[in-house]
Amino acid sequence: MSVSTLDGLLGRRSCKFVTAPGPDAQALRKMFEAAACAPDHGALRPWRFAVIQGQAVSRLADVALSAVKASGDPRMTSEKEKSTRQWLSKVPTLIAVAQKIDHDNTKIPEQEQLLAAGAAAMNLLNAAHLLGYAAFWSTGLGTYVEAVQEALGFDPLDYRFLGFIAVGTPAAELPPAHRPDPDSFVRAWTGD
Protein backbone atom coordinates (compact mmCIF):
# COMPACT_ATOMS: atom_id res chain seq x y z
CA MET A 1 0.00 0.00 0.00
CA SER A 2 1.39 3.37 -0.92
CA VAL A 3 1.71 6.16 1.61
CA SER A 4 -0.88 8.18 -0.32
CA THR A 5 -3.38 5.30 -0.10
CA LEU A 6 -2.75 4.95 3.62
CA ASP A 7 -3.19 8.71 4.06
CA GLY A 8 -6.44 8.38 2.12
CA LEU A 9 -7.68 5.66 4.48
CA LEU A 10 -6.67 7.74 7.49
CA GLY A 11 -8.83 10.56 6.13
CA ARG A 12 -11.98 8.43 5.80
CA ARG A 13 -14.90 9.47 7.93
CA SER A 14 -18.62 8.95 7.99
CA CYS A 15 -20.72 11.61 6.30
CA LYS A 16 -24.47 11.33 6.72
CA PHE A 17 -25.45 14.27 4.56
CA VAL A 18 -24.66 13.47 0.95
CA THR A 19 -26.09 14.71 -2.31
CA ALA A 20 -25.73 14.09 -6.04
CA PRO A 21 -23.70 13.16 -7.84
CA GLY A 22 -23.47 9.66 -6.51
CA PRO A 23 -21.32 6.86 -7.86
CA ASP A 24 -21.91 5.81 -11.46
CA ALA A 25 -22.03 2.16 -12.57
CA GLN A 26 -18.25 1.95 -12.96
CA ALA A 27 -17.58 3.38 -9.50
CA LEU A 28 -20.18 1.09 -7.94
CA ARG A 29 -18.54 -1.90 -9.62
CA LYS A 30 -15.16 -0.90 -8.16
CA MET A 31 -16.75 -0.53 -4.73
CA PHE A 32 -18.24 -4.03 -4.94
CA GLU A 33 -14.92 -5.44 -6.20
CA ALA A 34 -13.31 -3.95 -3.08
CA ALA A 35 -16.07 -5.46 -0.93
CA ALA A 36 -15.26 -8.89 -2.35
CA CYS A 37 -11.66 -8.55 -1.07
CA ALA A 38 -12.86 -8.93 2.53
CA PRO A 39 -11.44 -11.74 4.67
CA ASP A 40 -13.73 -14.70 4.13
CA HIS A 41 -13.06 -17.96 5.99
CA GLY A 42 -14.27 -20.83 3.83
CA ALA A 43 -14.90 -18.57 0.80
CA LEU A 44 -18.60 -18.42 1.69
CA ARG A 45 -19.03 -14.86 0.37
CA PRO A 46 -21.75 -14.12 2.93
CA TRP A 47 -22.15 -10.47 1.93
CA ARG A 48 -25.16 -9.37 -0.08
CA PHE A 49 -25.98 -5.89 -1.36
CA ALA A 50 -29.00 -4.24 -3.00
CA VAL A 51 -28.47 -0.91 -4.80
CA ILE A 52 -31.26 1.65 -4.40
CA GLN A 53 -31.14 4.77 -6.59
CA GLY A 54 -33.37 7.46 -8.04
CA GLN A 55 -37.08 7.16 -7.33
CA ALA A 56 -36.47 3.83 -5.58
CA VAL A 57 -34.96 5.77 -2.64
CA SER A 58 -38.26 7.58 -1.98
CA ARG A 59 -40.19 4.31 -2.44
CA LEU A 60 -37.90 2.69 0.13
CA ALA A 61 -38.56 5.62 2.49
CA ASP A 62 -42.32 5.00 2.16
CA VAL A 63 -41.95 1.27 2.83
CA ALA A 64 -39.46 1.60 5.67
CA LEU A 65 -41.16 4.44 7.51
CA SER A 66 -44.55 2.71 7.28
CA ALA A 67 -43.04 -0.52 8.60
CA VAL A 68 -41.30 1.23 11.48
CA LYS A 69 -44.53 3.02 12.44
CA ALA A 70 -46.47 -0.27 12.24
CA SER A 71 -43.88 -1.90 14.51
CA GLY A 72 -44.83 0.55 17.26
CA ASP A 73 -41.33 2.01 17.59
CA PRO A 74 -41.86 5.05 19.86
CA ARG A 75 -38.87 6.82 18.30
CA MET A 76 -40.78 7.24 15.02
CA THR A 77 -42.32 10.61 15.69
CA SER A 78 -43.66 12.91 12.99
CA GLU A 79 -40.49 15.00 13.39
CA LYS A 80 -38.29 11.92 12.93
CA GLU A 81 -40.26 10.89 9.84
CA LYS A 82 -39.93 14.39 8.38
CA SER A 83 -36.18 14.57 9.01
CA THR A 84 -35.65 11.07 7.59
CA ARG A 85 -37.57 11.91 4.41
CA GLN A 86 -35.65 15.18 4.09
CA TRP A 87 -32.32 13.34 4.48
CA LEU A 88 -33.24 10.64 1.95
CA SER A 89 -34.51 13.17 -0.59
CA LYS A 90 -30.88 14.20 -1.12
CA VAL A 91 -29.24 10.74 -1.05
CA PRO A 92 -28.41 9.63 -4.61
CA THR A 93 -27.44 6.03 -3.76
CA LEU A 94 -28.35 3.71 -0.91
CA ILE A 95 -26.81 0.27 -0.63
CA ALA A 96 -28.65 -2.25 1.54
CA VAL A 97 -26.23 -4.60 3.33
CA ALA A 98 -27.06 -8.13 4.46
CA GLN A 99 -25.32 -11.28 5.61
CA LYS A 100 -26.36 -14.52 3.89
CA ILE A 101 -26.61 -17.12 6.64
CA ASP A 102 -25.20 -20.50 5.64
CA HIS A 103 -27.34 -22.77 7.83
CA ASP A 104 -25.71 -25.96 6.51
CA ASN A 105 -22.13 -24.96 7.23
CA THR A 106 -20.81 -26.64 10.36
CA LYS A 107 -17.20 -25.60 9.81
CA ILE A 108 -17.44 -21.79 9.72
CA PRO A 109 -19.15 -20.27 12.79
CA GLU A 110 -21.95 -17.82 11.97
CA GLN A 111 -20.03 -15.13 13.87
CA GLU A 112 -17.21 -15.40 11.31
CA GLN A 113 -19.72 -15.14 8.49
CA LEU A 114 -21.11 -11.96 10.08
CA LEU A 115 -17.63 -10.51 10.49
CA ALA A 116 -16.88 -11.23 6.81
CA ALA A 117 -20.04 -9.37 5.76
CA GLY A 118 -19.07 -6.46 8.01
CA ALA A 119 -15.55 -6.43 6.56
CA ALA A 120 -17.03 -6.36 3.03
CA ALA A 121 -19.17 -3.36 4.01
CA MET A 122 -16.10 -1.61 5.45
CA ASN A 123 -14.15 -2.28 2.26
CA LEU A 124 -17.05 -0.77 0.33
CA LEU A 125 -16.95 2.34 2.58
CA ASN A 126 -13.19 2.66 2.11
CA ALA A 127 -13.49 2.28 -1.66
CA ALA A 128 -16.21 4.93 -1.81
CA HIS A 129 -13.93 7.29 0.10
CA LEU A 130 -10.89 6.57 -2.09
CA LEU A 131 -13.04 7.17 -5.19
CA GLY A 132 -13.88 10.63 -3.85
CA TYR A 133 -17.35 9.98 -2.44
CA ALA A 134 -18.67 10.33 1.07
CA ALA A 135 -20.60 7.53 2.76
CA PHE A 136 -22.56 6.76 5.89
CA TRP A 137 -23.54 3.34 7.28
CA SER A 138 -26.95 3.67 8.91
CA THR A 139 -28.79 1.12 11.00
CA GLY A 140 -31.82 3.37 11.15
CA LEU A 141 -34.56 3.25 8.53
CA GLY A 142 -36.03 0.01 9.83
CA THR A 143 -32.92 -2.15 9.84
CA TYR A 144 -34.33 -4.25 12.68
CA VAL A 145 -37.88 -4.40 11.33
CA GLU A 146 -38.46 -7.64 9.40
CA ALA A 147 -40.94 -6.02 6.98
CA VAL A 148 -38.16 -3.74 5.68
CA GLN A 149 -35.76 -6.65 5.29
CA GLU A 150 -38.42 -8.67 3.46
CA ALA A 151 -39.31 -5.73 1.18
CA LEU A 152 -35.67 -5.64 0.09
CA GLY A 153 -35.73 -9.36 -0.73
CA PHE A 154 -33.73 -10.54 2.28
CA ASP A 155 -35.82 -13.30 3.86
CA PRO A 156 -35.19 -13.14 7.65
CA LEU A 157 -34.80 -16.94 7.74
CA ASP A 158 -31.79 -16.77 5.43
CA TYR A 159 -30.33 -13.30 5.93
CA ARG A 160 -29.30 -10.96 8.72
CA PHE A 161 -29.97 -7.41 7.57
CA LEU A 162 -27.17 -5.01 8.55
CA GLY A 163 -28.40 -1.60 7.39
CA PHE A 164 -27.85 0.86 4.59
CA ILE A 165 -24.83 2.68 3.22
CA ALA A 166 -25.67 6.12 1.81
CA VAL A 167 -23.16 7.22 -0.85
CA GLY A 168 -22.79 10.52 -2.63
CA THR A 169 -20.98 13.82 -2.62
CA PRO A 170 -20.63 15.56 0.75
CA ALA A 171 -23.39 18.14 1.16
CA ALA A 172 -20.96 20.37 3.07
CA GLU A 173 -17.22 20.50 3.69
CA LEU A 174 -16.26 18.03 6.40
CA PRO A 175 -13.96 18.96 9.25
CA PRO A 176 -11.17 16.48 9.97
CA ALA A 177 -12.22 13.55 12.11
CA HIS A 178 -10.82 13.41 15.64
CA ARG A 179 -9.46 9.94 16.24
CA PRO A 180 -8.35 8.43 19.54
CA ASP A 181 -4.66 7.85 20.11
CA PRO A 182 -3.92 4.16 19.39
CA ASP A 183 -2.26 3.89 22.81
CA SER A 184 -5.74 4.23 24.33
CA PHE A 185 -6.94 0.94 22.80
CA VAL A 186 -3.78 -1.10 22.03
CA ARG A 187 -1.65 -2.97 24.54
CA ALA A 188 1.18 -5.45 24.33
CA TRP A 189 0.64 -9.00 25.53
CA THR A 190 3.85 -10.69 26.59
CA GLY A 191 2.55 -14.03 27.80
CA ASP A 192 3.79 -13.48 31.34
Backbone torsions as a table, in degrees:
resi	resn	phi	psi	omega
1	MET	NA	132.2	179.0
2	SER	-75.9	159.3	178.7
3	VAL	-60.3	-39.0	-178.7
4	SER	-65.2	-35.4	177.0
5	THR	-68.1	-42.6	178.2
6	LEU	-62.5	-43.5	176.7
7	ASP	-60.0	-38.8	177.2
8	GLY	-60.5	-45.7	178.6
9	LEU	-63.5	-38.9	179.9
10	LEU	-67.4	-18.9	178.6
11	GLY	-92.4	-3.1	-178.6
12	ARG	-68.0	140.9	174.8
13	ARG	-153.7	158.5	177.8
14	SER	-74.7	143.6	179.8
15	CYS	-141.2	102.6	-176.7
16	LYS	-68.5	-40.5	-172.5
17	PHE	-93.4	99.8	179.7
18	VAL	-119.5	161.1	179.9
19	THR	-143.7	178.1	176.3
20	ALA	-70.5	151.0	4.5
21	PRO	-83.1	149.7	172.9
22	GLY	-100.0	-177.6	-179.2
23	PRO	-67.1	140.5	174.6
24	ASP	-84.3	-178.3	-175.9
25	ALA	-59.1	-39.1	-179.1
26	GLN	-67.5	-43.4	178.7
27	ALA	-65.7	-41.6	177.3
28	LEU	-60.3	-42.2	179.3
29	ARG	-59.9	-43.7	178.2
30	LYS	-62.0	-40.2	179.1
31	MET	-62.8	-41.0	179.9
32	PHE	-73.6	-31.1	173.6
33	GLU	-63.2	-41.0	177.4
34	ALA	-64.8	-40.2	178.6
35	ALA	-58.4	-38.9	-177.4
36	ALA	-71.9	-5.8	176.5
37	CYS	-88.0	4.1	-178.6
38	ALA	-65.1	150.4	173.4
39	PRO	-57.8	138.4	-170.8
40	ASP	-151.8	83.1	179.2
41	HIS	-56.5	123.9	178.3
42	GLY	83.1	4.0	-179.6
43	ALA	49.5	45.3	-179.2
44	LEU	-80.8	-21.6	-176.7
45	ARG	49.0	61.7	-173.6
46	PRO	-79.2	-2.0	-179.0
47	TRP	-82.1	141.7	175.7
48	ARG	-138.0	141.7	-178.7
49	PHE	-132.9	147.8	171.4
50	ALA	-128.9	125.3	-178.6
51	VAL	-90.9	130.4	-177.9
52	ILE	-124.2	117.4	-177.2
53	GLN	-138.3	163.9	174.9
54	GLY	61.0	-137.1	-178.4
55	GLN	-64.0	-21.3	178.8
56	ALA	-64.0	-26.9	178.4
57	VAL	-64.4	-45.2	179.9
58	SER	-69.8	-32.7	176.0
59	ARG	-66.3	-39.4	176.4
60	LEU	-62.8	-41.8	178.5
61	ALA	-57.4	-44.7	179.0
62	ASP	-59.1	-49.1	-177.7
63	VAL	-63.8	-49.4	-174.7
64	ALA	-67.0	-45.7	-178.6
65	LEU	-66.2	-37.4	175.8
66	SER	-63.7	-42.6	-179.5
67	ALA	-65.9	-40.6	179.6
68	VAL	-65.9	-42.6	177.5
69	LYS	-61.3	-45.2	-179.1
70	ALA	-63.7	-26.5	179.8
71	SER	-74.2	-12.9	179.7
72	GLY	84.0	13.3	-179.9
73	ASP	-61.6	116.5	-176.7
74	PRO	-68.8	-14.2	179.1
75	ARG	-76.1	-14.6	-177.7
76	MET	-86.0	79.5	176.9
77	THR	-88.4	170.1	177.7
78	SER	-63.5	-33.9	177.4
79	GLU	-66.4	-42.0	179.0
80	LYS	-64.7	-42.3	178.0
81	GLU	-61.1	-45.0	-179.2
82	LYS	-62.2	-45.8	-179.0
83	SER	-67.1	-35.2	178.3
84	THR	-66.7	-44.8	177.9
85	ARG	-62.9	-40.0	179.7
86	GLN	-63.7	-43.9	178.1
87	TRP	-60.2	-51.3	-175.8
88	LEU	-66.9	-25.1	-179.8
89	SER	-63.8	-19.2	179.9
90	LYS	-100.2	-17.8	-174.4
91	VAL	-74.9	118.1	-179.2
92	PRO	-78.6	-29.4	-177.0
93	THR	-142.1	127.5	170.0
94	LEU	-115.5	140.4	176.3
95	ILE	-122.1	114.0	176.3
96	ALA	-77.0	137.4	-175.7
97	VAL	-119.2	130.5	177.9
98	ALA	-141.5	157.5	172.6
99	GLN	-105.1	126.3	173.2
100	LYS	-80.5	121.6	-179.0
101	ILE	-88.1	121.9	177.3
102	ASP	-93.1	92.6	-175.8
103	HIS	-66.6	-26.4	-174.8
104	ASP	-87.7	-9.5	-176.2
105	ASN	-82.4	120.2	178.8
106	THR	-102.6	-7.3	-177.4
107	LYS	-89.8	-40.8	-174.8
108	ILE	-101.9	112.6	-179.9
109	PRO	-58.2	147.1	-179.5
110	GLU	-58.9	-33.3	178.4
111	GLN	-58.7	-39.4	179.0
112	GLU	-69.6	-33.9	176.0
113	GLN	-65.2	-41.3	178.2
114	LEU	-64.4	-43.3	178.7
115	LEU	-62.7	-38.0	178.0
116	ALA	-63.4	-41.8	178.4
117	ALA	-64.9	-40.3	177.0
118	GLY	-64.8	-39.2	177.6
119	ALA	-65.5	-37.9	177.5
120	ALA	-63.1	-42.6	178.1
121	ALA	-63.5	-39.9	178.5
122	MET	-65.9	-40.1	176.1
123	ASN	-61.1	-39.3	178.3
124	LEU	-63.1	-44.4	177.2
125	LEU	-60.8	-44.0	178.8
126	ASN	-64.0	-42.5	179.5
127	ALA	-63.7	-41.6	177.7
128	ALA	-58.1	-45.0	179.9
129	HIS	-62.2	-47.7	-177.5
130	LEU	-67.5	-21.8	175.6
131	LEU	-85.5	-1.0	176.3
132	GLY	96.2	9.9	178.4
133	TYR	-100.9	165.5	173.0
134	ALA	-109.3	152.6	-177.8
135	ALA	-148.6	159.0	-177.4
136	PHE	-147.8	124.6	177.9
137	TRP	-93.7	116.0	-176.3
138	SER	-114.6	133.2	172.4
139	THR	-105.0	13.8	171.5
140	GLY	-82.5	-159.8	175.8
141	LEU	59.8	35.0	173.5
142	GLY	80.0	23.9	-179.7
143	THR	-54.5	-37.0	-176.1
144	TYR	-101.5	20.7	176.6
145	VAL	-109.9	115.9	-174.1
146	GLU	-55.4	-33.8	-178.6
147	ALA	-62.0	-33.7	177.8
148	VAL	-69.7	-47.0	178.6
149	GLN	-57.8	-45.2	179.9
150	GLU	-65.2	-40.3	179.6
151	ALA	-60.8	-29.9	179.1
152	LEU	-85.1	-2.4	178.6
153	GLY	88.1	17.1	178.3
154	PHE	-107.9	90.2	-179.5
155	ASP	-57.5	124.1	-177.6
156	PRO	-59.0	-19.1	177.0
157	LEU	-74.4	-24.5	-174.7
158	ASP	-117.8	-8.4	-176.7
159	TYR	-136.0	150.0	168.6
160	ARG	-111.3	116.5	-178.1
161	PHE	-80.3	133.7	-172.0
162	LEU	-115.1	-1.5	176.5
163	GLY	118.5	-163.5	-175.3
164	PHE	-126.9	144.8	171.7
165	ILE	-111.7	117.3	175.6
166	ALA	-89.0	131.2	-177.2
167	VAL	-131.2	135.7	176.7
168	GLY	-178.9	-156.1	177.3
169	THR	-96.4	137.3	179.5
170	PRO	-55.0	135.1	179.2
171	ALA	-74.8	-19.3	178.0
172	ALA	-149.8	161.1	178.2
173	GLU	-64.9	136.0	-177.6
174	LEU	-96.0	134.2	172.8
175	PRO	-72.6	159.9	177.6
176	PRO	-61.3	146.0	177.1
177	ALA	-75.2	144.6	175.0
178	HIS	-98.9	114.8	-177.5
179	ARG	-104.7	149.1	176.3
180	PRO	-71.2	153.2	175.0
181	ASP	-67.6	132.0	179.9
182	PRO	-54.4	-28.0	178.5
183	ASP	-61.4	-20.4	-179.1
184	SER	-78.6	-13.1	-178.9
185	PHE	-135.6	6.9	179.0
186	VAL	-122.3	136.4	174.2
187	ARG	-139.3	157.4	177.5
188	ALA	-87.8	139.8	173.3
189	TRP	-114.3	123.9	-174.8
190	THR	-105.5	-9.1	-179.4
191	GLY	85.1	1.7	-179.9
192	ASP	-78.4	NA	NA
